[in-house]
Amino acid sequence: MAAPSLDSLRKEIDALDKDLHGLIRRRAEVVGKISSTKPSGGLALRPGREAQVMRERLAKHDGSFPVGAVYRMWREMMSAFTLMQTPGLKIAICRPVDQPGYWDLARDHFGCQIPFVANDTPAQVLAAVRAGPTTIGVVPAPIEADSAPWWPLLAGKDTTLPHVVARLPFLAMPNARARGISAFVLARIEAEPSGEDRALIAIEAKTGLSRDRIAAAIAKAGLPAFTSALDQAVAGVHHYLVELPGVIADDDPRLRELEAALGLENGRVAAIGAYAVPADARP
């Protein structure tokens, strides 16, 4: 049997392209129907569900087509559909002049359709998110060397304060300008479970706490053992950022039990969000 001609193969590709485009348009129609059932004015962002979708696609992908390209294609679609449902959506990015890699992280995750606004500091990003409910923030992941940590600010009671809802990169891209950097996504929505997550708990104390004491108090409160803990002092107040498996809401009674177990008479414990475990960090 004769091998197919080059012309016939190109026609097959044309037919496949037509089918793919048709499926994208059908997906947009379904998204439009979903959008019409929701109250207007909110942020149509589902980080937990997006992580579930991406894990499914990455797990089932095979063949010679690059897995990173599959990721970027689906991320581009999901972000475009989020923009369709959220008029005025924009991304405020902390991108210092000497660290352009954070722009790459945001672009790889949120695509090329949503407007980006560069900011010099995490404080500026936080202010932008607080000022606009349809603004999403991207800030560098906390490190102990931070001279002005942003995450203790999320532990307040103001309703305009955002939560951490995702961690970037979800899948590391091979051509990123900055390797080894990580960022958190901030939004004025509650974090939602994806099936494999890390909750972020902020502890404020007037005196220092050892990691052993924190671990013992967490166990006493019935919370899962922490996977990491960050210690920073700001203006004489000690702040601890603790990561735990799962998603934990701020009204979880175990957090009040944790406060009691730590003896925080003049401090507090607050859930400040959660993120889906990145795909390239899974065992």
C-alpha positions as CSV (number, residue, x, y, z in Angstrom):
1,M,0.0,0.0,0.0
2,A,1.4,3.4,-1.0
3,A,2.4,5.8,1.7
4,P,0.2,8.9,2.0
5,S,1.3,11.8,0.0
6,L,2.6,15.1,1.5
7,D,-0.5,16.9,0.2
8,S,-2.9,14.4,1.8
9,L,-1.1,14.6,5.2
10,R,-1.3,18.4,5.0
11,K,-5.1,18.1,4.3
12,E,-5.4,15.9,7.4
13,I,-3.7,18.5,9.5
14,D,-6.0,21.1,8.1
15,A,-9.0,19.0,9.1
16,L,-7.6,18.4,12.6
17,D,-7.0,22.2,13.0
18,K,-10.6,22.8,12.0
19,D,-11.8,20.3,14.6
20,L,-9.6,21.7,17.3
21,H,-10.8,25.3,16.6
22,G,-14.4,24.0,16.7
23,L,-13.8,22.4,20.1
24,I,-12.3,25.6,21.5
25,R,-15.4,27.6,20.3
26,R,-17.7,25.0,21.9
27,R,-15.8,25.2,25.1
28,A,-16.2,29.0,25.0
29,E,-20.0,28.6,24.6
30,V,-20.1,26.3,27.6
31,V,-18.1,28.8,29.6
32,G,-20.5,31.5,28.6
33,K,-23.4,29.4,29.9
34,I,-21.6,28.8,33.2
35,S,-20.9,32.5,33.5
36,S,-24.5,33.5,32.9
37,T,-25.5,31.4,36.0
38,K,-23.1,33.3,38.3
39,P,-23.6,36.7,40.0
40,S,-21.9,39.5,37.9
41,G,-19.0,41.5,39.2
42,G,-17.0,38.7,40.9
43,L,-13.6,37.2,40.1
44,A,-14.1,34.0,38.0
45,L,-10.9,32.3,39.2
46,R,-10.8,28.7,40.4
47,P,-7.2,27.9,41.2
48,G,-8.0,24.5,42.8
49,R,-10.0,23.3,39.8
50,E,-7.4,24.6,37.4
51,A,-4.8,22.6,39.2
52,Q,-6.9,19.5,39.0
53,V,-7.4,20.0,35.2
54,M,-3.7,20.5,34.6
55,R,-2.7,17.4,36.6
56,E,-5.2,15.3,34.6
57,R,-3.9,16.6,31.3
58,L,-0.2,16.2,32.3
59,A,-0.8,12.7,33.7
60,K,-2.5,11.5,30.5
61,H,-0.2,13.1,28.0
62,D,2.1,10.9,25.9
63,G,3.8,11.0,22.6
64,S,6.5,13.3,21.2
65,F,4.6,16.6,21.7
66,P,6.4,18.5,24.6
67,V,4.5,18.3,27.9
68,G,5.4,22.0,28.5
69,A,3.6,23.0,25.4
70,V,0.5,21.1,26.5
71,Y,0.6,23.0,29.8
72,R,1.0,26.4,28.1
73,M,-1.9,25.7,25.7
74,W,-4.3,24.8,28.5
75,R,-3.1,27.6,30.7
76,E,-3.7,30.1,27.8
77,M,-7.2,28.8,27.3
78,M,-8.1,28.7,31.0
79,S,-6.8,32.3,31.5
80,A,-8.6,33.6,28.4
81,F,-11.9,32.0,29.6
82,T,-11.3,33.6,33.0
83,L,-10.9,37.0,31.3
84,M,-14.1,36.4,29.4
85,Q,-16.0,36.0,32.6
86,T,-14.3,38.8,34.5
87,P,-14.4,42.2,32.8
88,G,-11.6,44.5,34.2
89,L,-9.4,41.5,35.1
90,K,-5.7,42.4,35.4
91,I,-2.6,41.0,37.0
92,A,-0.4,43.2,39.3
93,I,3.1,41.7,39.3
94,C,6.0,42.4,41.6
95,R,8.8,42.6,39.1
96,P,11.8,44.5,40.3
97,V,14.0,45.8,37.5
98,D,16.8,43.3,38.3
99,Q,14.4,40.3,38.6
100,P,12.5,40.0,35.3
101,G,11.8,36.3,35.9
102,Y,8.7,37.0,37.9
103,W,7.1,38.4,34.7
104,D,7.9,35.1,33.0
105,L,6.3,33.2,35.8
106,A,3.1,35.2,35.5
107,R,3.0,35.0,31.7
108,D,3.5,31.3,31.7
109,H,0.6,30.9,34.1
110,F,-1.8,33.6,33.1
111,G,-1.0,33.8,29.3
112,C,-0.9,36.8,27.0
113,Q,-4.5,38.0,27.0
114,I,-4.9,39.4,30.6
115,P,-3.4,42.9,31.1
116,F,-0.3,42.9,33.3
117,V,0.9,45.8,35.5
118,A,4.4,45.8,36.8
119,N,5.1,46.9,40.4
120,D,8.4,47.4,42.2
121,T,7.4,46.0,45.6
122,P,5.0,43.4,47.1
123,A,3.4,46.2,49.1
124,Q,2.4,47.9,45.9
125,V,0.9,44.6,44.6
126,L,-1.0,44.1,47.8
127,A,-2.4,47.7,47.6
128,A,-3.5,47.1,44.0
129,V,-5.3,43.8,44.9
130,R,-7.0,45.5,47.9
131,A,-8.1,48.4,45.7
132,G,-9.6,46.2,43.0
133,P,-11.6,42.9,43.5
134,T,-10.8,41.8,40.0
135,T,-7.1,42.4,40.3
136,I,-4.8,39.3,40.9
137,G,-1.4,39.8,42.5
138,V,1.9,37.9,41.9
139,V,4.5,38.4,44.6
140,P,7.8,36.6,45.3
141,A,7.5,33.6,47.6
142,P,8.7,34.5,51.2
143,I,12.3,33.9,52.3
144,E,13.8,34.6,55.6
145,A,16.1,37.3,54.1
146,D,13.1,39.5,53.3
147,S,13.6,42.9,55.0
148,A,9.9,43.9,54.6
149,P,7.9,40.6,54.5
150,W,4.5,41.0,52.9
151,W,2.7,37.9,54.2
152,P,2.2,39.1,57.9
153,L,-0.1,41.8,56.4
154,L,-2.6,39.1,55.2
155,A,-3.3,38.1,58.8
156,G,-5.6,41.1,59.4
157,K,-9.4,41.2,59.6
158,D,-10.1,43.7,56.8
159,T,-12.4,42.2,54.1
160,T,-10.2,43.7,51.3
161,L,-7.2,41.6,52.3
162,P,-6.5,38.8,49.7
163,H,-5.5,35.2,50.3
164,V,-2.8,33.2,48.8
165,V,-4.5,31.0,46.2
166,A,-1.7,29.5,44.0
167,R,2.1,29.0,43.8
168,L,4.1,29.6,40.7
169,P,5.5,27.9,38.7
170,F,3.0,25.1,38.7
171,L,5.1,23.5,36.0
172,A,8.6,24.8,35.4
173,M,9.3,26.0,31.8
174,P,12.6,25.1,30.2
175,N,13.2,28.6,28.8
176,A,12.4,30.7,31.8
177,R,14.8,33.6,32.3
178,A,15.2,32.9,36.0
179,R,15.5,29.4,37.4
180,G,14.8,28.5,41.0
181,I,12.5,31.4,41.8
182,S,8.9,31.0,43.0
183,A,6.0,33.3,43.5
184,F,2.6,33.3,45.3
185,V,-0.7,34.4,43.7
186,L,-2.9,36.7,45.7
187,A,-6.6,37.2,45.1
188,R,-9.7,38.3,47.0
189,I,-11.3,34.8,47.0
190,E,-11.0,31.9,49.4
191,A,-8.4,29.2,48.6
192,E,-10.0,26.0,47.4
193,P,-8.8,22.4,47.6
194,S,-7.2,20.7,44.5
195,G,-6.6,17.3,46.1
196,E,-3.0,17.9,47.0
197,D,-2.4,21.3,48.8
198,R,-0.4,23.2,51.3
199,A,-2.2,25.6,53.7
200,L,-0.5,28.7,55.0
201,I,-0.8,29.7,58.6
202,A,0.6,33.0,60.0
203,I,1.4,33.1,63.7
204,E,2.1,36.4,65.5
205,A,3.7,36.3,68.9
206,K,5.2,38.9,71.2
207,T,8.0,36.5,72.2
208,G,10.0,34.0,70.1
209,L,8.7,30.5,69.6
210,S,10.8,27.5,68.9
211,R,9.9,25.1,66.0
212,D,9.6,22.3,68.6
213,R,7.0,24.4,70.5
214,I,5.1,25.2,67.4
215,A,5.1,21.5,66.3
216,A,3.8,20.4,69.7
217,A,1.1,23.0,69.7
218,I,0.0,22.0,66.2
219,A,-0.2,18.4,67.3
220,K,-2.2,19.3,70.4
221,A,-4.7,21.4,68.2
222,G,-5.3,18.3,66.0
223,L,-3.7,19.9,62.9
224,P,-1.4,17.9,60.5
225,A,2.4,18.3,61.1
226,F,3.9,21.3,59.3
227,T,6.1,20.8,56.3
228,S,8.0,24.1,56.7
229,A,8.2,27.1,58.9
230,L,9.6,30.6,58.3
231,D,10.6,32.9,61.2
232,Q,10.8,36.7,60.8
233,A,10.8,39.6,63.3
234,V,9.2,42.9,62.4
235,A,9.3,45.9,64.7
236,G,9.9,43.6,67.7
237,V,7.0,41.2,66.9
238,H,7.7,37.7,65.8
239,H,5.9,36.3,62.8
240,Y,5.9,32.6,61.7
241,L,4.7,31.3,58.4
242,V,3.8,27.7,58.7
243,E,2.9,25.3,55.8
244,L,0.6,22.4,56.5
245,P,-1.0,19.8,54.3
246,G,-4.5,20.6,53.0
247,V,-6.6,23.7,52.9
248,I,-7.5,25.4,56.2
249,A,-10.0,28.2,56.6
250,D,-9.6,31.0,59.0
251,D,-12.7,30.0,60.9
252,D,-11.4,26.5,61.5
253,P,-11.8,25.9,65.3
254,R,-8.4,24.2,65.4
255,L,-6.7,27.5,64.8
256,R,-8.2,28.9,68.0
257,E,-7.0,25.7,69.8
258,L,-3.6,26.4,68.3
259,E,-3.6,29.9,69.8
260,A,-4.5,28.5,73.2
261,A,-1.8,25.8,72.9
262,L,0.8,28.4,72.1
263,G,-0.4,30.7,74.9
264,L,-0.8,33.7,72.6
265,E,-2.3,36.2,75.0
266,N,-1.2,39.1,72.8
267,G,-0.8,37.3,69.5
268,R,-2.9,35.5,67.0
269,V,-3.1,32.7,64.5
270,A,-4.6,33.2,61.0
271,A,-5.1,31.2,57.9
272,I,-3.8,33.3,55.0
273,G,-4.5,30.9,52.1
274,A,-3.3,27.7,50.4
275,Y,-1.9,26.5,47.1
276,A,-2.0,23.4,45.0
277,V,1.3,21.5,45.1
278,P,3.2,22.2,41.9
279,A,3.2,19.4,39.3
280,D,7.0,19.3,39.2
281,A,7.2,19.0,43.0
282,R,5.0,15.9,43.2
283,P,6.7,12.6,44.2
